[in-house]
Amino acid sequence: MEIQYLFFYASQFVSLLVQVLTSAIFLRAIFSWFVPPGSDNVISRFLRDITEPILAPLRRILPTMGMLDLSPFVAMIVLQTAGNIASSVLQSAANTFR
């Protein structure tokens, strides 16, 4: 397998991972409106387990805004930006080996 394909597949993997994490963060934010906190819902627990490693550090950094939690919004922006940069770097690396 040529190295350009490895960079291409890595770029695709990064894009997919960012999409999945962004969707999970969005779904968790939506679920927080409908599922009471502390409930033992399987989907809610799954989304919390996936997204908490991303959201917890942001909650420590961001100032509190009363009842409004801005960490999902900031996390989605940071994920999309970092994912686009990483994907572009990997795709340009793949193009250099053509």
C-alpha positions as CSV (number, residue, x, y, z in Angstrom):
1,M,0.0,0.0,0.0
2,E,1.3,3.4,-0.9
3,I,1.9,6.0,1.7
4,Q,-0.4,8.5,0.0
5,Y,-3.4,6.1,0.7
6,L,-2.4,6.0,4.4
7,F,-2.6,9.8,4.6
8,F,-5.9,9.8,2.6
9,Y,-7.5,7.2,4.9
10,A,-6.2,9.0,8.0
11,S,-7.8,12.2,6.7
12,Q,-11.1,10.4,6.2
13,F,-10.9,8.9,9.6
14,V,-10.3,12.3,11.3
15,S,-13.3,13.7,9.4
16,L,-15.5,10.9,10.4
17,L,-14.4,11.1,14.0
18,V,-15.1,14.8,14.2
19,Q,-18.5,14.3,12.7
20,V,-19.4,11.5,15.2
21,L,-18.1,13.5,18.2
22,T,-19.9,16.7,17.1
23,S,-23.1,14.8,16.6
24,A,-22.8,13.2,20.0
25,I,-22.2,16.6,21.7
26,F,-25.2,18.0,19.9
27,L,-27.4,15.1,20.9
28,R,-26.3,15.3,24.5
29,A,-27.2,19.0,24.6
30,I,-30.7,18.2,23.1
31,F,-31.2,15.2,25.5
32,S,-30.3,17.5,28.5
33,W,-33.6,19.4,27.8
34,F,-35.8,16.3,27.9
35,V,-34.1,13.7,30.1
36,P,-33.9,14.6,33.8
37,P,-30.4,14.8,35.3
38,G,-29.3,11.7,37.1
39,S,-31.7,9.4,35.2
40,D,-30.3,6.0,34.2
41,N,-31.2,6.3,30.5
42,V,-28.8,4.1,28.4
43,I,-28.6,6.6,25.5
44,S,-27.9,9.5,27.8
45,R,-25.2,7.6,29.7
46,F,-23.6,6.5,26.4
47,L,-23.5,10.1,25.2
48,R,-22.1,11.3,28.5
49,D,-19.4,8.7,28.5
50,I,-18.3,9.8,24.9
51,T,-18.5,13.5,25.4
52,E,-17.5,14.2,28.9
53,P,-13.7,13.9,28.2
54,I,-14.2,16.8,25.8
55,L,-16.6,18.9,27.7
56,A,-15.2,18.6,31.2
57,P,-11.9,20.6,30.5
58,L,-13.9,23.3,28.7
59,R,-16.3,23.7,31.7
60,R,-13.3,24.3,33.9
61,I,-12.0,27.0,31.5
62,L,-15.2,28.8,30.5
63,P,-16.8,31.2,32.9
64,T,-20.3,30.2,34.2
65,M,-23.2,31.9,32.6
66,G,-25.9,31.1,35.2
67,M,-27.9,28.0,34.0
68,L,-26.5,28.3,30.4
69,D,-23.7,25.8,29.6
70,L,-21.7,27.0,26.6
71,S,-19.2,24.2,26.6
72,P,-21.0,22.1,24.0
73,F,-21.2,25.0,21.6
74,V,-17.5,25.8,22.1
75,A,-16.5,22.2,21.9
76,M,-18.3,21.8,18.5
77,I,-16.5,24.9,17.1
78,V,-13.1,23.7,18.4
79,L,-13.7,20.1,17.1
80,Q,-14.7,21.3,13.7
81,T,-11.8,23.7,13.4
82,A,-9.2,21.3,14.6
83,G,-10.7,18.5,12.4
84,N,-10.6,20.7,9.3
85,I,-7.0,21.7,10.0
86,A,-5.9,18.1,10.6
87,S,-7.8,16.8,7.6
88,S,-6.3,19.5,5.3
89,V,-2.8,18.7,6.6
90,L,-3.2,15.0,6.0
91,Q,-4.7,15.5,2.5
92,S,-1.9,17.8,1.5
93,A,0.6,15.2,2.8
94,A,-1.1,12.6,0.7
95,N,-0.8,14.9,-2.3
96,T,2.9,15.3,-1.8
97,F,3.5,11.6,-2.2
98,R,1.7,11.3,-5.6
